[in-house]
Amino acid sequence: MPLLTTCIGAYPKPDYVELPDWFNVPAGPDTADPTRLWLDAIEAMGSEAEQIIARGINEAVQDQVSSGIDIPTDGEISRENYIHYHCRHLKGFDFVNLTAKEVRGGTYSASLPSIVGPVSVMDEFLTMDWKRAQAFTDKPLKITMPGPMTISDTNSDLFYNDPKKLGADVADALNVEVRALANAGCKYIQIDEPLFARKPEEALDYGFENLERAFHGCPDSVVRTVHMCCGYPDRLDHPNYPKADPDSYFRVADAVESSSINAVSFEDAHRHNDLSLLEHFKTTSVIFGVVAIAKSHVESVEEIQDRLLVALNHIDADRLIAAPDCGLGLLGRDLALAKMRNLSLAAKSV
């Protein structure tokens, strides 16, 4: 059996989908509110907005499928970013009065939405997003959402002053979407928690507990997935971008294995791991990043094969899934296609 392949989330937006996102609007304290920009862009599209976005999602899905990806995503084409897109559907967030904050360990500063009251669901939306994208392929399509710790870190908390309680309320809101997706037939649900790699002690203290809350009651038919990348750079080929501590994956590995998570996503292409890490996972599948998402170098089929073969010395083949490190949004379509094609060829020939 060849190895399965998947993508993580974001895919480059086609030029005709004129929506702002993290990849075309630089983050910074002087950047206009990304949601305001998003709403203005939707308004500019007028009555054709849904049709344009659906066309872009279809293109992203077909690019993945034609490249050989077994478990595609919707490319997050409709989102300004995967975090604030979700938060716009939650009560307790103020997207008008923004608050400046340093995020991702001080790697950048941004004016962020403020949390000003109890967080809860405002309206359900992800099931509609999943159905729209799933209609474009017969392959099972994965839907993604931000995790409790990551939402907490990428907004300004002016209400709770208690990250565990804030995370618990966010998790309860996420759980509403998780259950609805599962009931609709979505098999692959991925919660993104890059903060687990940035802040492993907090992850162990309360992050995993709240992740379990988010997946509570999720049926066995769903592959519960958590993605833990080490952070996006601000541009392609930026070699010194601050990343999470190399030991952070080891620090949380046993907690992953003892949790209800079925699959965990690690990046390995940007910076290779000590692959004894994989031996911590006796039952959990590993989505293994073998192409870099912020380097213009296109990994050859042979390069990817070699790394997968090394990984297979440490984990069973039926629990190793080949993937990019993270979302492909920085690469542009041509580079994304080239990397996905080589990724798929390598995974199917190992």
C-alpha positions in Angstrom: 0.0 0.0 0.0 1.3 3.5 -0.8 1.4 6.1 1.9 -1.6 8.4 2.1 -1.1 12.1 1.4 -2.9 15.2 2.7 -2.6 18.9 2.8 -2.8 21.0 5.9 -5.2 23.9 5.2 -4.4 27.1 3.3 -3.9 27.1 -0.5 -3.0 30.1 -2.7 -6.1 32.1 -3.6 -6.7 32.5 -7.3 -6.2 36.1 -8.6 -10.0 36.4 -9.2 -10.8 35.7 -5.5 -9.8 39.2 -4.4 -10.0 38.5 -0.7 -7.3 39.6 1.8 -5.4 37.0 3.8 -2.2 36.6 5.8 -0.3 35.9 2.6 -1.2 39.1 0.7 -1.7 41.6 3.5 1.4 41.9 5.8 0.6 41.7 9.5 1.5 44.7 11.6 0.2 47.3 14.1 -0.7 49.7 11.2 -2.5 47.1 9.1 -6.2 47.7 8.6 -8.5 45.4 10.4 -8.3 42.2 8.2 -12.0 41.5 8.8 -13.0 45.0 7.6 -10.8 44.4 4.5 -12.5 41.0 4.0 -16.0 42.5 4.4 -15.1 45.3 2.0 -13.8 42.8 -0.5 -17.0 40.7 -0.2 -19.1 43.8 -0.8 -17.0 44.7 -3.9 -17.8 41.3 -5.4 -21.5 42.0 -5.0 -24.0 39.3 -5.9 -21.3 37.2 -7.5 -19.3 36.7 -4.3 -20.5 33.2 -3.5 -20.0 32.1 -7.1 -16.5 33.5 -7.2 -15.5 32.0 -3.9 -17.0 28.6 -4.9 -15.0 28.7 -8.1 -11.8 29.4 -6.2 -12.5 26.5 -3.8 -13.2 24.2 -6.7 -9.8 25.2 -8.2 -8.0 24.6 -5.0 -9.6 21.2 -4.5 -9.0 20.1 -8.1 -5.3 21.2 -7.9 -4.9 19.0 -4.8 -6.7 16.0 -6.3 -5.0 16.2 -9.7 -1.7 16.3 -7.9 -2.4 13.0 -6.1 -3.5 14.3 -2.7 -5.7 11.7 -1.0 -7.3 13.9 1.6 -7.7 17.5 0.3 -8.9 20.6 2.1 -11.0 23.5 0.9 -7.8 25.6 0.7 -9.4 28.0 3.2 -10.1 30.1 0.1 -13.0 31.9 1.8 -11.0 33.0 4.9 -9.0 36.1 5.6 -7.1 33.8 8.0 -8.1 30.5 9.6 -8.3 32.1 13.1 -10.3 35.3 12.7 -12.6 33.8 10.1 -13.8 31.4 12.8 -13.9 34.1 15.5 -16.3 36.2 13.4 -18.9 33.5 14.1 -18.4 33.7 17.9 -20.0 35.9 20.5 -17.6 37.9 22.8 -15.3 39.2 20.1 -15.0 42.9 19.2 -13.8 43.4 15.6 -14.2 47.2 15.7 -12.1 48.2 18.7 -8.8 46.4 18.1 -6.0 46.0 20.6 -2.3 46.0 19.7 -0.5 42.8 20.9 2.7 40.9 20.3 2.0 37.4 19.2 3.9 34.2 18.4 6.5 34.8 21.1 7.1 38.4 19.9 7.7 37.5 16.2 5.4 40.2 15.1 2.9 42.8 16.5 -0.6 43.3 15.2 -3.8 45.1 16.0 -6.1 42.2 17.0 -9.8 41.7 17.7 -10.6 42.1 21.4 -12.4 39.5 23.6 -14.8 41.6 25.6 -17.4 39.1 26.9 -18.1 35.4 27.3 -17.3 33.4 24.2 -20.0 31.2 22.7 -21.4 30.3 19.3 -23.1 33.0 17.4 -24.0 30.9 14.3 -22.9 27.6 12.8 -21.1 27.8 9.5 -18.4 25.2 9.0 -20.7 22.4 8.0 -21.9 24.6 5.1 -18.2 25.3 4.2 -17.4 21.6 4.2 -20.5 20.6 2.1 -19.6 23.3 -0.4 -16.1 22.0 -0.9 -16.9 18.3 -0.6 -19.3 18.6 -3.5 -16.3 19.2 -5.8 -14.6 15.8 -5.1 -15.3 12.2 -4.4 -12.3 12.1 -2.0 -13.0 12.7 1.7 -12.4 16.4 2.3 -10.8 17.6 5.5 -12.1 20.7 7.3 -9.9 22.8 9.6 -10.4 25.1 12.5 -8.2 27.0 15.0 -7.7 25.5 18.4 -8.5 27.1 21.8 -5.0 28.1 22.7 -4.3 29.5 19.2 -7.5 31.5 19.3 -6.6 32.9 22.7 -3.1 33.9 21.6 -4.2 35.6 18.3 -6.8 37.8 19.9 -6.6 40.3 22.8 -8.2 39.1 26.0 -9.8 42.0 27.8 -12.4 39.9 29.7 -11.2 36.6 31.1 -7.7 37.1 32.3 -7.6 33.3 32.7 -6.3 31.5 29.6 -7.6 28.1 30.8 -11.2 29.4 31.3 -11.0 31.3 28.0 -9.8 28.2 26.3 -12.6 26.1 27.8 -15.3 28.4 26.5 -13.7 28.5 23.1 -13.4 24.7 23.1 -17.2 24.4 23.9 -17.9 26.7 21.0 -15.7 24.7 18.7 -17.3 21.5 19.9 -20.6 22.7 18.5 -19.0 22.9 15.0 -17.2 19.5 15.5 -20.4 17.7 16.3 -22.3 19.3 13.5 -19.6 18.4 11.0 -19.5 14.8 12.3 -23.3 14.5 12.0 -23.1 15.8 8.4 -20.6 13.0 7.5 -17.3 14.8 7.6 -14.6 12.2 8.3 -11.5 14.4 8.8 -11.7 17.2 11.3 -8.4 19.0 12.0 -7.9 21.5 14.9 -4.8 23.7 14.4 -2.7 24.3 17.6 0.7 25.8 16.6 0.7 27.2 20.2 1.3 23.7 21.5 4.7 23.9 19.9 5.3 27.5 21.0 4.1 26.9 24.6 4.4 23.2 25.4 4.1 23.8 29.2 0.8 25.6 28.8 -0.3 22.9 26.4 0.4 20.3 29.0 -1.2 22.3 31.8 -4.5 23.1 30.1 -4.2 23.0 26.3 -4.8 19.3 25.9 -7.7 19.4 28.3 -9.4 22.0 26.2 -8.5 20.2 23.0 -10.4 17.2 24.4 -13.3 19.5 25.2 -13.4 20.6 21.6 -13.6 17.0 20.4 -15.9 15.8 23.1 -18.6 13.5 21.8 -17.0 13.2 18.4 -17.9 9.7 17.0 -15.3 7.1 16.2 -16.1 7.6 12.5 -14.2 10.9 12.6 -10.4 11.1 12.4 -9.6 13.6 15.1 -6.5 15.5 14.0 -4.4 18.1 15.6 -1.9 20.2 13.6 1.2 21.6 15.4 3.4 23.6 13.0 6.3 25.8 14.4 5.1 29.1 12.8 4.9 30.8 9.5 7.6 33.2 8.3 6.6 36.6 6.8 7.9 35.8 3.3 9.5 33.0 1.2 13.1 32.1 1.8 13.5 33.9 5.1 16.0 31.6 6.8 16.2 33.2 10.2 12.5 33.4 11.0 12.0 32.4 14.7 10.6 29.0 15.2 9.4 27.0 18.1 11.9 25.1 20.3 13.1 22.0 18.5 12.4 19.9 21.6 8.8 21.1 21.9 7.4 18.1 19.9 9.2 15.7 22.3 7.7 17.5 25.3 4.1 17.0 24.1 4.4 13.7 22.3 3.3 11.4 25.1 0.4 13.7 25.9 -0.7 13.3 22.2 -0.4 9.5 22.4 -2.5 9.3 25.6 -5.2 11.6 24.3 -8.2 10.8 22.0 -6.3 12.3 19.0 -6.1 9.9 16.1 -3.6 11.8 14.0 -1.0 14.5 14.8 0.6 16.8 12.2 4.3 17.7 12.6 6.6 19.8 10.3 9.9 18.2 9.4 10.9 19.8 6.1 11.8 23.2 7.4 13.9 21.7 10.1 14.4 18.0 10.5 13.5 16.3 13.7 15.2 13.6 15.6 12.9 10.9 14.3 13.0 8.8 17.4 10.1 11.3 18.1 7.9 9.0 16.0 8.5 6.0 18.3 6.4 7.8 21.0 3.3 7.1 18.8 2.2 3.5 19.2 -1.4 4.0 17.9 -1.5 7.6 16.8 -1.0 8.3 13.1 1.6 11.0 12.1 1.0 13.5 9.3 4.6 14.1 8.4 5.7 17.4 6.8 8.1 16.5 4.0 7.9 19.7 1.8 8.6 23.2 3.1 5.9 25.8 2.8 8.2 28.9 2.9 11.1 27.8 0.6 11.0 28.3 -3.1 13.2 25.2 -3.5 11.1 22.3 -4.9 12.0 19.1 -3.1 12.7 16.3 -5.6 10.8 13.1 -5.5 14.1 11.4 -4.4 14.6 13.9 -1.5 11.1 13.2 -0.3 11.4 9.5 -0.7 14.6 9.4 1.3 13.1 11.2 4.2 10.0 9.1 4.2 12.1 5.9 4.2 14.0 7.2 7.3 10.7 7.9 9.0 9.5 4.4 8.2 12.4 3.0 10.4 10.5 4.5 13.3 6.7 4.1 12.6 4.4 1.7 10.8 3.6 2.6 7.2 -0.1 2.5 7.8 0.3 5.3 10.4 2.5 7.6 8.3 0.8 10.2 6.1 2.9 12.5 3.9 2.1 16.2 3.8 3.5 19.7 3.5 4.7 21.2 6.7 1.8 23.6 6.9 -0.5 25.6 4.6 0.7 26.3 1.1 -0.6 29.9 0.9 2.9 31.6 0.7 4.1 29.6 -2.3 1.8 30.7 -5.1 0.0 28.2 -7.3 2.9 27.0 -9.5 5.2 26.2 -6.6 2.4 24.6 -4.6 1.5 22.3 -7.6 5.1 21.3 -8.1 5.6 20.4 -4.5 2.3 18.5 -4.2 3.1 16.5 -7.3 6.5 15.4 -6.1 5.1 14.8 -2.6 2.4 12.4 -4.1 4.8 10.7 -6.4 7.2 10.0 -3.5 4.5 8.8 -1.2 3.1 6.4 -3.7 6.5 4.9 -4.6 7.9 4.4 -1.2 
